[in-house]
């Protein structure tokens, strides 16, 4: 389960657009789900000080797959005693890098989307809590009865954050909201029935190790 959120604990990711601009909510121009927007592509760079490796991952959103597809990976030694060989490359956490980047590429607004003054933010900016996608107070709020609309909005955020990076969305919902697998799966089904998960998908059995 920890793999779903390990990017915030182990991998610090610098995300930029393909032309080198630092990623922000303004770059999220592709609509997915019912209220999310995502950056169509990104380059994410992470440095593993212990391994002495810098890894740059380029990925593009492909609607047919419902997630970001990695199209290029570049590795560079950051120390003279580091050799970029097969053993070193097996340790590169590509999927964790993509996950860390995805939450910086997904934007949403808590205001009326049609309002030109609506304030947008990235999913990564929603919470500063280590190891989480959404803040604990929000998770507690949406689990309560009577918060169905808010719950579906959070399910969309959690599903998108995981699925777009190729990670198990049900596990993400379980971990973030503290609910059983059956409940998480049921809420995801309801969100999809409401049309909230259009353009995002996850294939059961897909490897999440990169």
C-alpha positions in Angstrom: 0.0 0.0 0.0 2.9 2.3 0.8 3.9 2.2 -2.9 0.8 4.3 -3.8 2.1 7.3 -1.9 5.8 6.6 -1.7 6.6 9.5 -4.0 6.0 12.0 -1.2 8.2 10.1 1.2 11.1 9.0 -1.0 11.2 10.8 -4.3 11.3 14.5 -4.7 10.3 15.4 -8.2 10.9 18.6 -10.2 8.3 18.9 -12.9 8.5 21.0 -16.0 6.7 21.4 -19.3 8.4 20.1 -22.4 9.8 23.6 -23.1 11.3 23.9 -19.7 8.7 26.0 -17.8 8.1 25.0 -14.2 4.8 23.2 -14.0 1.8 25.1 -12.6 -2.0 24.8 -12.7 -2.0 27.1 -15.8 -0.3 24.3 -17.8 -3.2 21.9 -17.0 -5.3 22.5 -20.2 -6.6 19.0 -21.0 -10.0 18.2 -19.3 -10.5 14.8 -17.8 -13.3 13.4 -15.5 -16.0 15.9 -14.7 -13.9 18.7 -13.2 -10.2 18.0 -13.5 -7.7 19.4 -15.9 -4.3 17.9 -16.6 -1.1 19.0 -18.3 -0.9 17.1 -21.6 2.8 16.2 -21.0 5.7 16.8 -18.6 9.3 16.1 -17.9 9.9 15.0 -14.3 13.4 15.0 -12.8 14.4 13.2 -9.6 17.8 12.9 -8.0 18.8 9.8 -5.9 21.6 11.1 -3.7 22.4 7.6 -2.3 22.6 6.0 -5.8 24.3 9.1 -7.3 21.8 9.1 -10.2 19.6 11.8 -11.8 16.6 10.5 -13.7 14.5 12.5 -16.1 11.2 11.0 -17.2 9.2 12.4 -20.1 5.5 11.4 -20.3 2.5 12.2 -22.3 -1.2 11.8 -21.6 -2.8 9.3 -23.9 -6.6 9.3 -23.8 -6.9 5.8 -25.2 -5.0 4.5 -22.2 -6.5 6.9 -19.7 -3.1 7.7 -18.2 0.3 9.2 -18.7 2.6 7.1 -20.9 6.3 7.3 -20.4 8.0 8.0 -23.7 11.6 8.6 -22.6 13.9 8.1 -19.6 17.3 9.6 -19.3 19.8 8.8 -16.5 22.9 10.7 -15.5 25.5 10.0 -12.9 25.8 12.8 -10.3 29.1 11.5 -8.8 32.3 10.4 -10.4 32.2 7.1 -8.5 28.8 6.2 -9.9 28.5 3.9 -12.9 25.2 3.9 -14.9 24.9 0.2 -15.4 22.1 -2.5 -15.4 22.2 -2.9 -11.6 21.9 0.9 -11.1 19.0 1.2 -13.6 17.0 -1.5 -11.9 16.8 0.7 -8.9 15.3 3.7 -10.7 11.8 4.3 -9.4 10.2 5.3 -12.7 6.6 4.8 -11.5 7.2 6.7 -8.3 8.6 9.6 -10.3 5.5 9.6 -12.6 3.2 9.5 -9.6 5.1 12.4 -7.9 4.7 14.4 -11.2 1.1 13.5 -11.8 -0.2 15.3 -8.7 1.6 18.4 -9.8 0.0 18.1 -13.3 -3.6 17.7 -12.2 -5.6 20.9 -11.5 -9.0 21.6 -10.0 -11.0 24.4 -8.6 -13.3 24.5 -5.6 -15.2 27.4 -7.1 -17.6 27.4 -10.1 -15.5 26.2 -13.1 -17.5 28.5 -15.4 -16.5 31.5 -13.3 -13.6 33.3 -15.0 -12.4 34.4 -11.5 -12.4 30.8 -10.2 -9.2 29.9 -8.3 -7.5 26.9 -9.6 -4.8 24.8 -7.8 -2.9 21.6 -8.3 -3.6 18.4 -6.4 -0.1 18.6 -4.9 -0.9 22.0 -3.5 -4.0 20.7 -1.7 -2.0 19.3 1.1 1.4 19.6 2.7 1.0 16.4 4.7 3.7 13.9 4.0 2.6 10.7 2.3 -0.9 11.9 1.5 -2.7 13.3 -1.6 -5.5 15.0 0.3 -5.4 16.5 3.8 -6.6 14.3 6.7 -9.4 16.8 7.6 -10.9 16.5 4.2 -10.7 12.7 4.2 -12.6 12.7 7.6 -15.2 15.0 6.2 -16.1 13.1 3.1 -16.3 9.8 4.8 -19.2 11.1 6.9 -22.8 10.3 5.8 -24.5 13.1 3.9 -21.4 14.3 2.1 -22.1 12.4 -1.1 -21.3 15.2 -3.6 -18.1 16.2 -1.8 -17.2 12.5 -1.5 -17.5 12.0 -5.3 -15.3 15.0 -5.9 -12.6 13.6 -3.7 -12.9 10.1 -5.3 -12.3 11.8 -8.6 -9.2 13.5 -7.3 -7.8 10.3 -5.7 -8.7 8.1 -8.7 -7.2 10.5 -11.1 -4.0 10.9 -9.1 -3.4 7.2 -9.0 -4.8 6.0 -12.4 -3.1 8.7 -14.4 0.2 7.5 -13.0 -0.6 3.8 -13.5 -1.1 3.0 -9.8 -4.1 1.1 -8.2 -6.8 3.7 -7.5 -8.7 1.4 -5.1 -5.7 1.2 -2.9 -5.3 5.0 -3.0 -8.9 5.5 -1.9 -8.5 2.9 0.9 -5.3 4.5 2.2 -6.4 8.1 1.9 -9.9 7.7 3.3 -9.3 4.8 5.7 -12.1 2.6 4.3 -12.3 -1.1 3.4 -11.5 -2.3 -0.2 -15.2 -3.0 -0.8 -16.2 0.5 0.1 -13.5 2.1 -1.9 -14.4 0.0 -5.0 -18.1 0.8 -4.5 -17.5 4.6 -4.3 -15.3 4.4 -7.5 -18.1 2.6 -9.3 -20.5 5.3 -8.3 -18.2 8.1 -9.4 -17.7 6.4 -12.8 -21.5 6.0 -13.2 -21.8 9.8 -12.6 -19.3 10.4 -15.4 -16.6 11.7 -13.1 -13.9 9.4 -14.3 -14.0 9.9 -18.1 -10.5 9.9 -19.6 -9.0 8.0 -16.7 -8.6 4.3 -16.4 -6.6 1.6 -14.6 -6.1 -2.0 -15.8 -6.1 -4.5 -13.0 -2.8 -6.3 -12.9 -0.7 -3.5 -14.4 2.7 -3.4 -12.8 3.3 -0.4 -10.6 7.0 -0.7 -10.2 8.1 1.1 -13.4 
